[in-house]
Amino acid sequence: MGIFRVVIGCVAALWLGLAAANASPWAEVGDSQLRSDIQILAQAGIIDDITTQWPIPWAGVLGRLRGQITLAAEPPFVQEAARRVMAYAKSQMHRNTFAGNVTWDFTNDVGVVRGFDGLGRNKGENQASIEYMNEDTALRISVGAWTDYTGRSTHYDPDGSYIAQRIGGAVVYAGYISQWWGPGWISALSLSNNARPFPQVGIERMSTAPFRTPLLSWMGPWQMQFLVGWLDDERVSMNTAYNGLRFTFNPLPGLQIGLARTEELCGEGHPCVPIAEYFQFTNQANSVNRTNDEGVIDIHYANQTNGVPWEIYTQEMNEDSNPIIHSVTSHLFGASVWLPMTRNAMRVTLEYTDTVPTVDIFSFGDVDHGAAYNNFQYVDGMRYRGRTLGFSLDSDSRLLSLQAAWADGNDWTYELSLHHAVISNPNNTTGNVVTTAPVIVNLAEARLGIPLHKWKLELAARVQDDQPRPDKGATGALEAALSYNF
């Protein structure tokens, strides 16, 4: 009956939306080659350099890209990036007509590390979507099913479904949208695609144009998003509310600064005064914060040396209200370089993530075990359906990754990754959802993406020398994902 009501409600929403129902208003989380191309265009000054907050509204990308009179003076890899971005956008912008997608994903063992372009979260997944769009409204209905073949049970999800409406210079949406907040390619500390998207409503600016007033114009291009969600999974504190606010701005060429706050509040057994609790920033004995908060700052700087683009970045996630002293901070550091090839560029990324929080922001060696993603008031922590909302290895873990990714002249994509993962810690008494006991895993992965007109095939092969507990020993996996657009 629950599924029947969902289907009937979706059909009714579709029928009601036909009169005003826009193409996908944003470039979504999941395609690392698209993200790389957008970053190349931003570093070349062709589009605004607001690239660390996904999904990215197409209006902020295409408005600048279409305004370029010529790209002939740009290097071949920049021209190719522009071509792919425009082609991708065109394939997504089916206005005043229906479009759809079907995907299948199968593997014998799910990947331990889940990055920006993560594949399936389960051993078997499939999804069917249909959308209708016009100038101001987008509507997508998705129905997905997944299983791990353990108990022969199949689960159904509306992941990716949404309705989005343009109102002035913003897009207001409701649905199940994956987010990626941060400059990392392998990890994002506070909000990523590691967990399944939870039901949410939100508002995001469509353009990234600067303020016109002298008082604020120094910020340069900027983006802001606010969302309110419902963690409707099985939890100790059922029906916990969640909200997130992120502001990203570009005050100097190449410099991107992101500020974000995420919060759990309300839920069974907790007082629920959302406005008062949202503006309570102190957490002291005489003024205890009754919510579970995370504050994030990330800094991304990109430039070119002898025509070779590069970036360096960091993200810091604080668990306490003071950003410097007793901040309880998790860390992410990374750097990438785009090495020009014949007509494309290879992105090489080195990234390190550490969720063994330092007591003060940079007091390495003086740590607070188990504090990341855990909270004594909300014992489920910053997690949804058994997965962390941020870093894929959860609390008290460290990950060092080296990744190379590129595309060829036929738009085939290639990716090679090496990961050294230290998952959990003996001093982490609050637990880790990835493993039942601390373990060190070395993992290698190779991926291939093959576009075939309306089809796309992605293949992945993984080998590792150990596994999260209770499993043990070396293992390997193969994964295939096939999608069809119609």
C-alpha positions as CSV (number, residue, x, y, z in Angstrom):
1,M,0.0,0.0,0.0
2,G,2.9,2.4,0.7
3,I,4.4,1.9,-2.7
4,F,0.9,2.2,-4.3
5,R,0.4,5.6,-2.6
6,V,3.8,6.8,-3.8
7,V,3.0,5.8,-7.4
8,I,-0.4,7.4,-7.3
9,G,1.0,10.6,-5.8
10,C,3.8,10.8,-8.4
11,V,1.3,10.3,-11.3
12,A,-0.9,13.0,-9.8
13,A,2.1,15.4,-9.4
14,L,3.2,14.7,-13.0
15,W,-0.3,15.5,-14.3
16,L,-0.5,18.7,-12.3
17,G,2.9,19.7,-13.4
18,L,2.4,19.3,-17.2
19,A,1.3,22.9,-17.6
20,A,4.5,24.3,-16.1
21,A,6.6,21.2,-15.5
22,N,12.3,22.7,-16.7
23,A,15.1,20.6,-17.7
24,S,17.4,19.4,-15.1
25,P,18.3,22.8,-13.6
26,W,21.7,21.7,-12.4
27,A,24.8,19.6,-13.1
28,E,24.4,16.8,-10.6
29,V,26.8,14.9,-8.4
30,G,28.4,11.8,-9.9
31,D,30.3,12.6,-13.1
32,S,33.9,13.4,-12.3
33,Q,34.8,14.1,-16.0
34,L,32.1,16.8,-16.2
35,R,33.4,18.2,-12.9
36,S,36.9,18.2,-14.2
37,D,35.9,20.0,-17.4
38,I,34.0,22.6,-15.4
39,Q,37.0,23.2,-13.2
40,I,39.3,23.6,-16.3
41,L,36.9,26.2,-17.7
42,A,36.8,28.0,-14.4
43,Q,40.6,28.1,-14.1
44,A,40.8,29.5,-17.7
45,G,38.5,32.3,-16.7
46,I,35.8,31.2,-19.1
47,I,33.1,30.6,-16.3
48,D,32.8,31.8,-12.7
49,D,35.1,29.9,-10.3
50,I,32.3,28.5,-8.1
51,T,33.0,24.8,-8.4
52,T,33.0,23.3,-4.9
53,Q,29.2,23.2,-4.2
54,W,27.3,20.5,-6.1
55,P,24.8,20.3,-7.7
56,I,25.8,23.3,-9.8
57,P,22.9,25.2,-11.5
58,W,23.3,25.3,-15.3
59,A,22.5,29.0,-15.4
60,G,25.7,29.9,-13.7
61,V,27.8,27.8,-16.2
62,L,26.0,28.2,-19.5
63,G,25.3,31.9,-19.2
64,R,29.1,32.6,-19.2
65,L,30.0,29.8,-21.6
66,R,27.6,30.9,-24.3
67,G,28.8,34.5,-23.9
68,Q,32.3,33.5,-25.1
69,I,32.8,34.9,-28.6
70,T,35.6,32.4,-29.4
71,L,37.6,29.7,-27.7
72,A,40.1,29.5,-30.6
73,A,42.9,31.2,-28.5
74,E,42.5,28.6,-25.7
75,P,44.6,25.4,-25.6
76,P,43.1,22.3,-27.1
77,F,42.2,20.7,-23.7
78,V,40.2,23.8,-22.8
79,Q,38.4,23.7,-26.1
80,E,37.6,20.0,-25.6
81,A,36.4,20.7,-22.0
82,A,34.0,23.4,-23.4
83,R,32.7,21.1,-26.1
84,R,32.0,18.3,-23.6
85,V,30.2,20.6,-21.1
86,M,28.0,22.2,-23.9
87,A,27.2,18.7,-25.3
88,Y,26.4,17.4,-21.8
89,A,24.2,20.4,-21.1
90,K,22.4,20.0,-24.4
91,S,21.7,16.3,-23.7
92,Q,20.1,17.3,-20.4
93,M,18.0,20.3,-21.5
94,H,15.0,18.6,-23.1
95,R,12.4,21.4,-22.8
96,N,8.7,20.9,-23.2
97,T,9.0,17.2,-23.7
98,F,9.5,14.0,-21.8
99,A,12.9,12.4,-21.2
100,G,13.9,9.4,-19.3
101,N,16.8,7.2,-18.0
102,V,17.2,3.6,-16.9
103,T,20.3,2.4,-15.1
104,W,21.6,-1.0,-13.9
105,D,24.5,-1.6,-11.6
106,F,25.9,-4.9,-10.4
107,T,28.9,-6.0,-8.4
108,N,30.1,-8.9,-6.3
109,D,31.5,-6.5,-3.6
110,V,30.7,-2.9,-3.0
111,G,33.6,-0.4,-2.9
112,V,35.0,0.6,0.5
113,V,35.9,4.2,-0.6
114,R,33.2,6.2,-2.2
115,G,34.2,9.4,-4.0
116,F,32.5,12.1,-6.0
117,D,31.8,9.6,-8.9
118,G,30.9,6.7,-6.6
119,L,29.0,3.8,-8.3
120,G,26.5,1.5,-6.5
121,R,26.1,1.4,-2.7
122,N,24.7,-2.2,-3.0
123,K,25.5,-5.3,-4.9
124,G,22.5,-4.9,-7.2
125,E,20.8,-1.7,-8.1
126,N,18.5,-0.4,-10.9
127,Q,16.5,2.7,-11.4
128,A,14.1,4.2,-13.9
129,S,13.4,7.9,-14.2
130,I,11.2,10.1,-16.2
131,E,11.2,13.9,-16.3
132,Y,9.3,16.8,-17.9
133,M,10.7,20.3,-18.2
134,N,9.9,23.8,-19.4
135,E,11.4,27.2,-18.9
136,D,10.7,27.5,-15.1
137,T,9.9,24.1,-13.7
138,A,11.6,20.7,-13.6
139,L,9.9,17.5,-12.5
140,R,11.6,14.1,-12.2
141,I,10.1,10.9,-10.9
142,S,12.5,8.1,-10.1
143,V,11.9,4.6,-8.8
144,G,14.9,2.5,-7.8
145,A,15.3,-1.0,-6.4
146,W,18.4,-2.4,-4.6
147,T,19.5,-5.6,-2.9
148,D,22.6,-7.2,-1.4
149,Y,21.2,-10.7,-2.1
150,T,21.7,-11.7,1.5
151,G,18.1,-12.1,2.6
152,R,16.6,-12.1,-0.9
153,S,14.8,-8.9,0.1
154,T,14.5,-6.0,-2.4
155,H,14.2,-2.3,-1.3
156,Y,12.6,0.5,-3.3
157,D,13.7,4.1,-3.2
158,P,12.7,7.4,-4.9
159,D,16.3,8.6,-5.0
160,G,16.8,11.4,-7.6
161,S,13.1,12.4,-7.7
162,Y,12.4,16.1,-7.3
163,I,10.3,19.1,-8.4
164,A,12.2,22.3,-8.9
165,Q,10.7,25.8,-9.6
166,R,12.5,28.9,-10.6
167,I,11.4,31.9,-8.5
168,G,13.3,35.1,-9.5
169,G,17.0,34.4,-9.4
170,A,16.7,31.2,-7.3
171,V,15.5,27.6,-7.7
172,V,13.3,26.1,-5.0
173,Y,13.1,22.4,-4.9
174,A,11.7,19.4,-3.0
175,G,12.9,15.8,-3.4
176,Y,15.8,13.4,-2.9
177,I,18.9,15.2,-4.1
178,S,22.5,14.1,-3.7
179,Q,24.8,16.9,-2.4
180,W,28.6,17.3,-2.5
181,W,29.9,20.2,-0.4
182,G,33.6,20.8,-0.6
183,P,36.7,20.8,-2.9
184,G,37.7,17.2,-2.4
185,W,37.4,14.6,-5.2
186,I,37.6,11.5,-3.0
187,S,36.0,12.9,0.2
188,A,33.7,15.6,1.5
189,L,33.6,16.0,5.3
190,S,30.1,17.2,6.1
191,L,27.8,16.4,3.1
192,S,28.5,14.0,0.2
193,N,26.9,11.3,-1.9
194,N,28.1,8.5,0.5
195,A,24.7,8.0,2.0
196,R,21.5,7.9,0.0
197,P,19.8,11.2,-0.4
198,F,17.2,12.0,2.3
199,P,13.9,13.8,1.6
200,Q,14.6,17.5,1.6
201,V,13.3,20.9,0.5
202,G,15.8,23.7,-0.3
203,I,16.6,26.9,-2.2
204,E,19.7,27.6,-4.2
205,R,20.8,30.6,-6.2
206,M,20.7,30.0,-10.0
207,S,23.4,32.5,-11.0
208,T,26.8,33.1,-9.6
209,A,27.0,36.8,-10.5
210,P,28.7,39.1,-8.0
211,F,26.9,41.6,-5.8
212,R,26.4,45.0,-7.5
213,T,26.7,47.0,-4.4
214,P,30.2,48.3,-3.5
215,L,29.8,47.1,0.0
216,L,29.6,43.4,-1.1
217,S,31.0,43.3,-4.6
218,W,34.5,42.5,-3.2
219,M,33.2,38.9,-2.6
220,G,33.1,38.3,-6.4
221,P,31.0,35.5,-7.8
222,W,29.0,33.7,-5.1
223,Q,26.6,30.9,-4.5
224,M,24.3,30.0,-1.5
225,Q,22.1,27.1,-0.7
226,F,19.9,26.3,2.3
227,L,18.1,22.9,2.8
228,V,15.9,21.3,5.4
229,G,15.7,17.5,5.4
230,W,14.0,14.7,7.3
231,L,16.1,11.7,8.4
232,D,13.3,9.1,8.1
233,D,15.3,6.0,8.5
234,E,15.3,3.7,11.6
235,R,17.0,5.7,14.3
236,V,17.2,5.8,18.1
237,S,15.8,9.3,17.8
238,M,13.2,8.8,15.1
239,N,12.2,11.6,12.6
240,T,15.2,13.7,13.3
241,A,15.3,16.9,11.3
242,Y,18.4,18.1,9.4
243,N,19.4,21.4,7.9
244,G,22.3,22.7,5.9
245,L,23.5,26.1,4.8
246,R,26.5,26.7,2.5
247,F,27.9,30.0,1.2
248,T,30.7,29.9,-1.4
249,F,32.4,33.0,-2.8
250,N,35.3,33.9,-5.1
251,P,36.9,37.1,-3.8
252,L,40.2,36.9,-5.8
253,P,41.0,35.2,-9.1
254,G,41.4,31.5,-8.4
255,L,40.4,31.7,-4.7
256,Q,37.3,30.0,-3.6
257,I,36.1,30.1,0.1
258,G,33.2,27.9,1.3
259,L,31.4,28.3,4.7
260,A,28.9,25.7,5.8
261,R,26.8,24.7,8.7
262,T,24.9,21.4,9.1
263,E,22.6,20.5,12.1
264,E,20.5,17.7,13.5
265,L,17.6,18.8,15.7
266,C,14.2,17.8,16.9
267,G,13.2,14.1,16.6
268,E,11.6,11.9,19.2
269,G,12.8,12.5,22.7
270,H,14.2,15.9,21.9
271,P,12.8,19.4,22.4
272,C,11.9,21.0,19.1
273,V,12.2,24.8,18.9
274,P,13.8,25.1,15.5
275,I,14.3,28.9,15.3
276,A,15.7,29.2,18.8
277,E,17.9,26.2,18.5
278,Y,19.3,27.2,15.1
279,F,20.6,30.5,16.5
280,Q,22.1,28.9,19.6
281,F,25.9,28.8,18.9
282,T,27.3,28.3,22.4
283,N,27.9,24.9,23.9
284,Q,28.8,25.4,27.6
285,A,27.8,24.0,30.9
286,N,25.4,26.8,31.6
287,S,24.1,26.9,28.0
288,V,24.1,23.4,26.5
289,N,23.5,23.1,22.8
290,R,20.6,20.8,22.3
291,T,21.4,20.1,18.6
292,N,24.2,18.2,16.8
293,D,26.1,20.8,14.7
294,E,29.0,20.8,12.3
295,G,30.7,23.9,11.0
296,V,32.9,23.8,7.9
297,I,35.3,26.1,6.1
298,D,37.1,25.1,2.9
299,I,39.6,27.0,0.9
300,H,40.3,26.2,-2.8
301,Y,43.0,28.0,-4.8
302,A,43.6,27.3,-8.5
303,N,46.1,28.8,-11.0
304,Q,48.2,27.9,-14.0
305,T,52.0,27.5,-14.4
306,N,53.3,27.5,-17.9
307,G,49.8,26.7,-19.2
308,V,49.4,23.8,-16.8
309,P,46.4,24.2,-14.5
310,W,46.7,23.1,-10.8
311,E,44.7,23.5,-7.6
312,I,45.4,23.1,-3.8
313,Y,42.6,22.9,-1.3
314,T,41.7,22.2,2.3
315,Q,38.5,21.5,4.3
316,E,38.1,21.8,8.0
317,M,35.1,20.5,9.9
318,N,34.5,21.7,13.5
319,E,32.3,19.8,16.0
320,D,32.3,22.6,18.6
321,S,31.2,26.2,18.6
322,N,34.7,27.8,18.8
323,P,36.4,27.6,15.3
324,I,39.9,27.7,16.7
325,I,40.2,26.7,20.4
326,H,38.5,23.4,21.4
327,S,37.2,23.2,17.8
328,V,37.4,19.4,17.6
329,T,38.4,19.5,13.9
330,S,38.5,16.9,11.2
331,H,40.8,17.7,8.2
332,L,41.0,17.3,4.4
333,F,44.0,18.4,2.3
334,G,44.4,17.9,-1.5
335,A,46.1,19.0,-4.7
336,S,45.5,18.4,-8.3
337,V,47.3,19.1,-11.6
338,W,45.9,18.8,-15.1
339,L,48.7,17.5,-17.4
340,P,48.0,18.4,-21.1
341,M,47.9,15.5,-23.4
342,T,47.2,15.5,-27.2
343,R,43.8,17.3,-27.0
344,N,42.8,16.6,-23.5
345,A,44.3,16.8,-20.0
346,M,44.9,14.2,-17.3
347,R,43.9,15.2,-13.8
348,V,46.3,13.8,-11.1
349,T,45.0,14.3,-7.6
350,L,46.6,13.6,-4.2
351,E,44.2,13.8,-1.3
352,Y,44.4,13.1,2.5
353,T,41.4,12.9,4.8
354,D,41.5,12.6,8.6
355,T,38.5,12.2,10.9
356,V,40.5,11.7,14.1
357,P,39.6,15.2,15.3
358,T,42.2,17.5,16.7
359,V,41.1,19.2,19.9
360,D,42.2,22.6,18.6
361,I,42.0,23.3,14.9
362,F,45.7,22.4,14.2
363,S,46.7,20.7,17.4
364,F,47.9,17.5,15.7
365,G,48.7,14.9,18.2
366,D,46.1,16.2,20.7
367,V,43.0,14.5,19.5
368,D,39.4,13.8,20.6
369,H,38.7,10.2,19.5
370,G,35.2,9.4,18.2
371,A,33.9,12.9,18.0
372,A,33.5,13.1,14.3
373,Y,29.9,12.3,13.2
374,N,29.0,11.1,16.8
375,N,27.0,13.0,19.4
376,F,25.9,12.0,22.9
377,Q,22.4,13.5,22.3
378,Y,21.9,12.1,18.9
379,V,23.5,8.7,19.2
380,D,22.9,7.8,15.5
381,G,25.1,10.8,14.6
382,M,25.4,12.4,11.2
383,R,24.4,9.3,9.4
384,Y,21.5,8.1,7.2
385,R,20.6,4.5,6.5
386,G,23.8,3.2,8.0
387,R,26.1,5.4,6.0
388,T,27.9,8.6,7.0
389,L,26.5,11.8,5.5
390,G,30.1,13.0,4.8
391,F,33.4,10.9,4.7
392,S,32.8,7.4,3.4
393,L,35.1,5.8,6.1
394,D,33.2,7.4,9.0
395,S,34.8,8.4,12.3
396,D,38.4,8.1,13.5
397,S,39.6,7.1,10.0
398,R,42.4,8.3,7.7
399,L,42.5,8.0,3.9
400,L,45.4,8.8,1.6
401,S,44.5,8.6,-2.1
402,L,46.3,9.1,-5.4
403,Q,44.0,9.3,-8.5
404,A,44.6,9.9,-12.2
405,A,41.6,10.5,-14.6
406,W,41.4,11.6,-18.2
407,A,39.3,11.4,-21.4
408,D,40.3,10.5,-24.9
409,G,39.3,11.9,-28.3
410,N,36.2,9.6,-28.4
411,D,35.1,10.8,-24.9
412,W,36.0,7.5,-23.3
413,T,37.0,8.1,-19.7
414,Y,39.6,6.4,-17.6
415,E,40.4,6.5,-13.9
416,L,43.1,4.8,-11.8
417,S,43.0,5.1,-8.0
418,L,45.2,4.0,-5.1
419,H,43.9,4.2,-1.6
420,H,45.6,3.6,1.8
421,A,42.7,3.5,4.3
422,V,43.1,3.3,8.1
423,I,39.5,2.6,9.2
424,S,38.6,3.4,12.8
425,N,40.9,3.4,15.8
426,P,41.2,1.3,19.0
427,N,40.5,4.5,21.0
428,N,37.2,5.1,19.2
429,T,34.7,3.9,21.8
430,T,31.7,5.3,19.9
431,G,32.1,3.0,17.0
432,N,32.4,3.1,13.2
433,V,29.7,2.0,10.8
434,V,32.2,0.7,8.2
435,T,34.0,-1.8,10.3
436,T,33.4,-3.6,13.6
437,A,37.1,-3.4,14.5
438,P,40.0,-1.2,13.3
439,V,41.6,-2.3,10.1
440,I,44.1,-1.1,7.5
441,V,43.1,-1.6,3.9
442,N,45.2,-0.9,0.7
443,L,42.9,-0.7,-2.3
444,A,43.5,-0.2,-6.1
445,E,40.7,0.6,-8.5
446,A,40.6,1.0,-12.3
447,R,37.5,2.4,-14.1
448,L,36.5,2.8,-17.7
449,G,33.6,4.8,-19.1
450,I,32.3,4.1,-22.6
451,P,29.7,6.3,-24.2
452,L,27.6,4.5,-26.9
453,H,25.1,7.1,-28.3
454,K,22.3,7.0,-25.8
455,W,24.0,4.3,-23.8
456,K,26.8,4.6,-21.3
457,L,28.8,1.6,-19.9
458,E,31.0,2.0,-16.9
459,L,33.3,-0.8,-15.7
460,A,35.3,-1.0,-12.5
461,A,37.8,-3.5,-11.2
462,R,39.0,-3.4,-7.5
463,V,41.6,-5.3,-5.5
464,Q,42.4,-4.9,-1.8
465,D,44.6,-6.6,0.7
466,D,42.1,-6.7,3.5
467,Q,38.4,-6.0,4.3
468,P,36.4,-4.1,6.9
469,R,35.5,-6.4,9.8
470,P,34.0,-8.9,10.4
471,D,35.3,-9.9,6.9
472,K,39.0,-10.7,6.5
473,G,41.6,-11.2,3.9
474,A,42.4,-10.0,0.4
475,T,39.6,-9.8,-2.1
476,G,38.7,-8.4,-5.5
477,A,35.6,-7.1,-7.2
478,L,34.2,-6.3,-10.6
479,E,31.4,-3.8,-11.2
480,A,29.4,-2.9,-14.3
481,A,26.9,0.0,-14.6
482,L,24.8,0.5,-17.7
483,S,22.6,3.5,-18.4
484,Y,20.2,4.4,-21.2
485,N,18.8,7.8,-22.0
486,F,15.6,8.2,-24.0
